[in-house]
Amino acid sequence: MLAFALPYTLHVLAALVWVGGMFFAWLVLRPATVAALEGPARLRLWVEVFRRFFVWVWLAVAILAISGIGMLHMRFSGFETAPKYVHVMIGGGIAMFALFMRIQALLLPELKAAVLAEDWPTGAAALGRIRRMVGINLLLGLAVVVVASSRLVL
């Protein structure tokens, strides 16, 4: 049981970093930047926020995948024997990663290019799409946490 404690702890911490970061960004930082900064400054700030936060998301994704696979094999001897809530968690994690990749690979470069070109309307539109994707990912992440913590299968 002690061998299970380290991957479990790392898994929970990685989930906290990713989901907690999205919660903070969406519900605290975003409204504060709207209240305190004009459009160009707000867009520049978000480019810097994403640059720093996404390093932590990549680390969290790696830790979640490695620890999750490890726990899957330690506890259930693989995917086939794992309970349904574990399948739901894995599916949710894959969906979250796919949304993150859409932001990272498609939307963030669009935001960066617009900010670099000082094309504020295009940057604002890109940031709006990122905000929606982060909101969806936050809801998905919270649902995965509910499933994980309650072992609830919908």
Secondary structure, 3 states (H helix, E strand, C coil): CHHHHHHHHHHHHHHHHHHHHHHHHHHHHHHHHHHHCCHHHHHHHHHHHHHHHHHHHHHHHHHHHHHHHHHHHHHHCCCCCCCHHHHHHHHHHHHHHHHHHHHHHHHHHHHHHHHHCCCHHHHHHHHHHHHHHHHHHHHHHHHHHHHHHHCCCC
